[in-house]
Amino acid sequence: MISRKIDVESMEELIKLFGPFDENIKAICQAFDVRVVVDNGQSSLMGEESNVETALAVIKKLRSIIYNGDNVDIGRVNYICDCAKSDKLDEVDQLLNDVVAITSRGKPIKCKTVGQKKYVDLLKKKTITFGIGPAGTGKTYLAVAIAVNAYKSKQVEKIILTRPAVEAGEKLGFLPGDLQEKVNPYLRPLYDALQEMLGQETFAKMTERGTIEIAPLAYMRGRTLSNAYIILDEAQNTTREQIKMFLTRLGEGSKMIVTGDLTQVDLPKGTNSGLRHAVRILRDIDDIGIIKLSEKDVVRHPLVQQIVKAYEENGNAD
């Protein structure tokens, strides 16, 4: 058993490091079987030497994140602990300084996992990117961030967002209200992300001008979508015909992002997911990128990661 000091520069840094109700440091202690000892106001870690050294290496990475002005939440702590256990702690360094976008309030958006970083790199490199993974991995949020960046830097002239309205059977004519009112419930995650990136006023103006277009998938038929960033969300709920129709709308100067979760297919029984089929037959095309994120990339509450993992391991079993 050994004891090593936890080096911090201020009480403020220590509070950020330990987290609300000390949840961050408790997670580190649990992950590496060490404990915190406080002596004369100095916090130290005690345990087996290799465990203490690894835990201190995690703390050093967390301090770098704090120094960069980012929050250290429990999800990020658990992720970095997992990296340390897999001897991949150095991979965390590439996440510290790479800003994906800036929100309307000046907050920098950064990838929180190596999987997210690879996803963003593909979005920048490929004309069409498929982002496959469970809820909470940032697929849609990061796609919107990249699309907004492309618009702001004049790479594209408009942003088009679409999603299959499976819950309404895409028969939106049966619902009251105009098109936007009908589509709103199905595209709320996209609205929320756009409003965060652009601000409410700019978002409203761009929507009014048609610079941002939000419509159900059926409204893409027969069009050529040029000079645009096009996002198809919840693509696991497309049929083969629908996703083929969507992908063949691609025009000059455009990019497409297709996101989906193959564990959450809501299609009628006996209908195969077009996303699953597309990923299989298009994977060898050079300018199409495909990435599969996992429960390790979930950046919501840590319980979400555990829930996703449990469902992945048990499939659809009762």
N, C-alpha and C positions, 0 to 999 in steps of 0.2 A: 504493500500500500504506500502511495506517495501523495503529497499535497502540493499543488501548484497554484500560484496567485492568478486571479482573473484581472488582467491589466485593462483599465479604462482611464480616460482622461478627466472625466467629470461624473458627478452624480447623475446628471441629465442623461449622459450616455449609458450609464448603468441601468437606469430606469427603462430606457428604450430597448436595451439589450435583453433584460429580464422579461419584459413584456407585461401586459395587464395581469395582475394577480400572480406574477412570476411564472406565467404559463410557458414562456419560451425556455427559460432555464430548466424548468421541470421536465420539459420534453427532451432537452439535451441530456439531462441526468438519467432519464428513463432509457433513452436510446443507447447510452454507453455504460450504464451501470456505475455511475459515479454520483457523488453527493456534494452539495455546497456546504462549506464550513465558513462561518464568519468569526473573525477574531480581531478585536480592536478596530472594527469598521472595515476590515479588509476581507473581501470575499475570495475564497479559494475553492478549487475542486479537489476532491479526495477519492481515490480508488486505485485500481490496478494501473500500472504505469502506462501501458499501451492505450487503455481506455481514456485515461486523463489527457494524454497527448492528443488523441483524436478529437476529444471533446473541445480542447483548447483550439485546435485547428479550425473547427466549426465556428467557434466564437470569434476567431480572427477574421473569418470570411464575413460573418454577420456585422462585425465592426466596420469592415470595408463598405458594406451596403449602407450602414448608418452614415458613414463619412460622406458617401455620395448623395446624401439627402433623401434616401429611400426609406420606406417603412419596413420594419422587420416584424411580420405577422407570423402566426403559428404555422400557417401553411408553408411559408417560405422556410421556416426553421426545420420543419419535418423534411422538406425536400432536400435541403443541404445536408441534413443528417443522413439521409438515404444515399446521397452522393458520396459522403465520407465512408459509409459502410461498403460501397461498391468501388472504393479507391478511385473515384472520379471527381474529387473535390476541386481539382484544377480547372475543370470545365465551367465551374461557377464564375470564374474570372471574366469569361467572354460575355457574361450577362450584365456586368456592372456599368459599362460606359456606352453601350449600344442603345441609343434612344430611337424607338420606332416612330413615335409621333409626339406632338404636344397638344394637350387638350385646350379647349377654349379658355380655361382658367389658368393656363400656363403649367399644368402638371405634366411632367415627362412620362411617357408610356414606355416601359421596358419589358422585354421578355423575362419571365420569371423562372423558366425552365429551359434546359438545353433543347428539348423537343420543340418548344415554342420558337426558339432561335432558328432552328433548322426550317421550321414552317415559314417564318418571315423571310428567310434567305431564299426559299423556293418562290415565294410570292413575288419577290423582286426580280428573280432570274427567268422564270417561265412565263409563257403566254397564258397557259391554262394550268391552274393548280387545284388539286383535290386535297382538302384537309379533312381527314377522317378521324373521329375520336369521340369519347364520351362527353357528356355535359360538363361544363366548367373548365375545359381545357383552353378556352380563349379563342377558339376557331373563328367565330363570328366577329368578336370584338377586334381582334388583330386584323382580320380581313377588312373591316370598315376603316380602321386606322390607316392601313396601307392605301386604300382607295381614296380617302380624303387627302392624304399626302400627294398622291398622283394628281389629283385635281388642283390642289394648291400650287404645285410646281408646273402646272400647265401641260402635263403629259397626256391628259385626257380632257375632254370638254364637258363630260357629265358622268354621274354615278347612277347606275341602275341596280335596284335591289328587287329580288323576287323570291318567292317561296311558294311551294305547292300548298294550297289551302285544303288539305285532306279532310280536316274536321268538317268543312262545309261541302265536301265533295267537289270543290271548285265550282259549285253551282251557286255562285254569289248573287244571281238574279233573284233568288228566293229570300235574300236578306234585305231588310229595309235600309234606306240611306243611299248616299252616293258611293262611288267606287272607293274613295279613301276611307270612308266610315266603315265600309264592309271589310276592307283589307286590314285595317288597323290592328285588330286583335291578333292576327296571324303574323304580323311583321313588327310587333312591339319591340322585340330585342334589337332589331335593326334601327328602329326609331331612336331608342334609348342611346345606343352607341353613337349614332350620328349627332344627336343633340349634345352629347358630352364632348365630342370632337369639335363641333362647329359653334356651339352655343345656340340657344333657342331662336334668337332673332335671325341669325344667318341661315340656320336650317330652314326656317319658315320661308325666307326670301328665295332660297335656292329651290325649294319645292314648288313655290308659286311660279317661278320662271321655267320650271321643267328641267333645271340643271340637275336636280335630284329627282329621279323617277322611281316610284315604288308601286309595284303592280303584281297581281297574282301571275303565276307561271303561264297560264293559258293565254295571257295578253301578249306574250312574246312571239306567238306563232305568226309566221309570214313576214317577219321583220329582219332587217340586217342592222346589227348594232355596231356602229362604227365610232371610233374615237371616244370610247367609254370604258369605265371600269364596271364590270358586271358581276354581281354576287348572287349566286343561287344558294340559299340557306335551306336547311332541313331536306337536303337532296335525297336522303334515304327514302323519302316518301314520294319519289317520282317513279313512274313506270319506265320501262326501256324506251318506249316511244317518246315520252315526255323529255327525258334527259337527252336523247338524240336530237330532238327538236331544239332544245335549248342550246346545246353545244354547237349546232350548225348555224346559229344566229350570229356567230362571231364575225365581225367585220374588220376592216383595216384600222390599225391604230388602237385596237381594243385589247383588254385583258379580262380573263374570267377567273373567278374563284368559286369553287363548288365545295360546300361544307356539308357534313352530315355525320350521323351517328348510327352505324349499322346495327346497334343493339336496341334501337328505338324506332323500328319500322311500324307505321300505323296503317299500312295499306290493307285492303280487304284480303281475307284469307284466300290463298291460292295465287295472289299477285306478287310476282317477284320484284325486288327493289332494282330500279334502273341504275342506282348508284353502284351497287355491288357488281352488276354486269359491266358498267362502264370502266370501273377501276381495273377489272380483270382484262378487258380487251384493249385498253388504251395504254397500259403501263409501259410498253416498249417504245412509245412515240417520244422522240427526243425533246420536243418543246412542251411536253406535258409533265408536270411534277405531281407526284403522289406521296403524301406523308401520312402515317398513321400515328396519332398521339395516343397515349395510354393513361391509366389512372395516375401515373406518376406526374403527369402534366396538369392535373386538376389543381386549379388555383382558388377554388372556393373554400368553404369551411372544410377542415380536415375530415370531418365525418362523410362529406360527399365522396372523397377519395376512397374511403373504406366501403361505402355503399356500392360505388361503381365496381370496385374489385370483387365484392361479394357476388354481384349479379353476373359479372364476366365469368367467374369461376363456376357458377351454378347454372348458367344459361337460362333456359325457360322452364327449368324443372319446377314442379309444384312443391 
